[in-house]
Amino acid sequence: MPATSPAIEDYLKTVYAHTEWQPDPITPKVLADRLGVAPSSVTEMVKKMAAAGLVSHVPYGAVRLTDAGLARALAVVRRHRLIETWLVQEMGYGWDEVHDEAEILEHAISDRLLEAIDARLGRPGRDPHGDAIPSAAGTLEPRNAVLLADTERGHEGAVVRISDRDPAVLRALDDAGIGLDTVLTVTDAAAASVSVTVADRAHTLPRGAAQAIWVTA
């Protein structure tokens, strides 16, 4: 299997995304759950990727990207996030509609078209959900943010990232007027929900939504 196959790219991107906003490395079980494949399929693929020098792995242990694997993962992430941004800004898609389209297109477009999209968009630094877009050289600007679900009462911050894993959460936040750069203040952090104010308007967010939002620390 070539090192540039769509399947390998999906694995590398998933391994990278798992540790982008938290420190714990991904396990084969979590990798299987994220990709919706059988654990046996993950075992075989991880062996192939390890043989290609893209990941390091010991049996039953975590899967970690090597330097070569990280470089390849960032290239795929760059494609995915630029495509999402292009679909929203140029093609009229909603931010809750672009993930699946980008999953397909990221494996199909040429480097020339990707460069044209990047230039057309003005070299954006983040995608519609706040995720950083790696540069063509594979560099990222560091950011300091905290999960809204982990904040305490009185915390004030601007939204810097919203996970796109659940489109329903994105639509609900859109209806509430909460998006990137929205400044909010935590008024209560209960076990089941987090209450915030946005421009003097109160909102109660379920824990699931609060676990999808990152704000400035």
C-alpha positions as CSV (number, residue, x, y, z in Angstrom):
1,M,0.0,0.0,0.0
2,P,1.6,3.3,-1.0
3,A,2.4,5.9,1.6
4,T,0.1,8.4,0.0
5,S,-3.1,6.2,-0.2
6,P,-6.4,7.8,1.0
7,A,-6.7,5.2,3.7
8,I,-3.3,6.0,5.2
9,E,-4.0,9.7,5.0
10,D,-7.2,9.2,6.9
11,Y,-5.4,7.3,9.6
12,L,-2.6,9.9,9.9
13,K,-5.1,12.8,10.1
14,T,-7.1,11.0,12.8
15,V,-4.0,10.3,14.9
16,Y,-2.9,13.9,14.6
17,A,-6.3,15.4,15.4
18,H,-6.6,13.3,18.6
19,T,-3.7,15.0,20.2
20,E,-4.1,18.5,18.7
21,W,-6.1,19.8,21.7
22,Q,-5.2,17.4,24.4
23,P,-2.0,15.5,25.4
24,D,-3.1,11.8,25.6
25,P,-1.9,9.7,22.6
26,I,-4.5,7.7,20.7
27,T,-5.0,4.0,21.3
28,P,-5.9,1.4,18.6
29,K,-9.4,1.1,20.1
30,V,-10.1,4.8,20.0
31,L,-8.6,4.9,16.5
32,A,-11.0,2.2,15.4
33,D,-14.0,4.0,16.9
34,R,-13.1,7.3,15.3
35,L,-12.7,5.7,11.9
36,G,-15.6,3.3,12.2
37,V,-13.6,0.2,11.4
38,A,-12.9,-3.1,13.0
39,P,-10.0,-3.3,15.5
40,S,-8.4,-6.0,13.4
41,S,-8.3,-3.5,10.5
42,V,-6.6,-0.9,12.6
43,T,-4.0,-3.5,13.8
44,E,-3.1,-4.4,10.2
45,M,-3.0,-0.7,9.0
46,V,-0.9,0.4,12.0
47,K,1.6,-2.4,11.2
48,K,1.9,-1.2,7.6
49,M,2.3,2.5,8.7
50,A,4.9,1.5,11.2
51,A,6.8,-0.4,8.5
52,A,6.7,2.7,6.4
53,G,8.1,4.8,9.2
54,L,5.0,6.9,9.7
55,V,4.0,5.8,13.2
56,S,5.6,4.2,16.2
57,H,3.6,1.6,18.1
58,V,4.1,-1.3,20.5
59,P,1.4,-4.1,20.7
60,Y,-1.6,-2.9,22.7
61,G,0.0,0.5,23.2
62,A,-0.6,4.0,21.9
63,V,-0.1,5.0,18.3
64,R,2.3,8.0,17.8
65,L,3.3,9.8,14.7
66,T,7.0,9.9,13.7
67,D,8.4,13.0,12.2
68,A,7.7,11.7,8.7
69,G,4.1,10.8,9.8
70,L,3.6,14.2,11.3
71,A,4.7,16.0,8.2
72,R,2.3,13.9,6.1
73,A,-0.5,14.3,8.5
74,L,-0.1,18.1,8.5
75,A,-0.2,18.1,4.7
76,V,-3.6,16.3,4.8
77,V,-4.9,18.5,7.5
78,R,-3.9,21.5,5.5
79,R,-5.9,20.2,2.5
80,H,-9.0,19.4,4.6
81,R,-9.1,22.7,6.4
82,L,-8.5,24.8,3.3
83,I,-11.2,23.0,1.4
84,E,-13.7,23.5,4.3
85,T,-12.8,27.2,4.3
86,W,-13.3,27.4,0.6
87,L,-16.6,25.7,0.7
88,V,-17.9,28.1,3.3
89,Q,-16.5,31.4,1.9
90,E,-16.8,30.7,-1.8
91,M,-19.4,28.0,-2.3
92,G,-22.1,29.0,0.2
93,Y,-21.9,26.0,2.5
94,G,-22.8,26.2,6.2
95,W,-20.0,25.4,8.7
96,D,-22.0,22.3,9.7
97,E,-22.0,20.9,6.1
98,V,-18.4,21.0,5.0
99,H,-16.7,18.1,6.9
100,D,-17.9,15.2,4.8
101,E,-17.4,17.1,1.5
102,A,-13.8,17.9,2.5
103,E,-13.2,14.3,3.5
104,I,-13.8,13.4,-0.2
105,L,-12.1,16.3,-1.9
106,E,-8.9,16.3,0.2
107,H,-7.8,13.1,-1.6
108,A,-8.8,14.3,-5.1
109,I,-7.5,17.9,-5.7
110,S,-4.1,18.6,-7.1
111,D,-1.4,20.6,-5.3
112,R,-1.8,23.3,-8.0
113,L,-5.5,23.7,-7.2
114,L,-4.9,23.7,-3.5
115,E,-2.4,26.5,-3.9
116,A,-4.9,28.5,-6.0
117,I,-7.6,28.0,-3.3
118,D,-5.1,29.2,-0.6
119,A,-4.2,32.3,-2.6
120,R,-7.9,33.0,-3.5
121,L,-8.8,32.9,0.2
122,G,-6.0,35.2,1.2
123,R,-3.9,32.6,3.0
124,P,-6.3,32.0,5.9
125,G,-4.8,30.9,9.2
126,R,-7.9,29.0,10.5
127,D,-10.8,27.1,9.1
128,P,-14.5,27.9,9.8
129,H,-14.4,26.0,13.1
130,G,-11.2,27.7,14.4
131,D,-8.8,24.9,13.7
132,A,-5.4,26.2,12.5
133,I,-4.5,25.7,8.9
134,P,-0.9,24.5,8.6
135,S,1.3,26.5,6.2
136,A,2.6,24.9,3.0
137,A,5.8,24.3,5.0
138,G,3.9,22.5,7.7
139,T,4.1,25.1,10.4
140,L,1.4,26.1,12.9
141,E,0.9,29.1,15.1
142,P,0.6,28.1,18.7
143,R,-2.5,29.0,20.6
144,N,-3.5,29.2,24.2
145,A,-7.0,28.0,24.9
146,V,-9.1,26.1,27.4
147,L,-12.1,23.9,27.0
148,L,-15.3,25.7,28.0
149,A,-16.4,22.7,30.0
150,D,-13.2,23.0,32.2
151,T,-13.7,26.7,33.0
152,E,-15.1,28.1,36.3
153,R,-17.7,30.7,37.1
154,G,-16.5,34.2,36.1
155,H,-14.2,33.1,33.3
156,E,-14.4,35.4,30.3
157,G,-13.0,34.5,27.0
158,A,-13.4,34.6,23.2
159,V,-14.3,31.5,21.3
160,V,-11.3,30.2,19.4
161,R,-12.4,26.8,18.3
162,I,-15.6,24.7,18.0
163,S,-15.3,21.0,17.2
164,D,-17.1,20.0,14.0
165,R,-17.6,16.4,15.2
166,D,-21.4,17.0,15.8
167,P,-23.1,19.1,13.1
168,A,-26.2,19.4,15.4
169,V,-24.0,21.2,18.0
170,L,-22.8,23.6,15.4
171,R,-26.4,24.4,14.3
172,A,-27.5,24.9,17.9
173,L,-24.6,27.3,18.6
174,D,-25.3,29.2,15.4
175,D,-28.9,29.7,16.5
176,A,-27.7,31.0,19.8
177,G,-25.3,33.5,18.1
178,I,-22.2,31.7,19.4
179,G,-19.4,31.4,16.9
180,L,-15.7,32.1,16.5
181,D,-14.5,35.2,18.3
182,T,-17.7,35.5,20.3
183,V,-16.9,36.8,23.8
184,L,-18.7,35.0,26.6
185,T,-18.7,34.9,30.3
186,V,-19.3,31.8,32.4
187,T,-22.0,32.4,34.9
188,D,-22.5,28.9,36.2
189,A,-20.7,25.5,35.7
190,A,-23.0,22.7,36.8
191,A,-22.5,19.0,36.3
192,A,-24.9,18.8,33.4
193,S,-24.6,22.2,31.8
194,V,-22.6,25.4,31.6
195,S,-24.4,28.8,31.7
196,V,-22.9,31.8,29.8
197,T,-23.8,35.3,28.9
198,V,-23.1,36.7,25.4
199,A,-23.7,40.4,24.9
200,D,-26.0,40.4,28.0
201,R,-28.0,37.4,26.8
202,A,-28.0,34.3,28.9
203,H,-27.5,30.8,27.4
204,T,-27.4,27.4,29.0
205,L,-25.3,25.0,27.1
206,P,-25.4,21.2,27.7
207,R,-22.1,19.6,28.7
208,G,-21.8,18.1,25.2
209,A,-21.8,21.6,23.7
210,A,-19.4,23.0,26.4
211,Q,-17.0,20.1,25.6
212,A,-16.9,21.2,21.9
213,I,-15.9,24.8,22.6
214,W,-12.5,26.2,23.3
215,V,-12.1,29.8,24.6
216,T,-9.1,32.0,25.3
217,A,-7.5,31.1,28.6
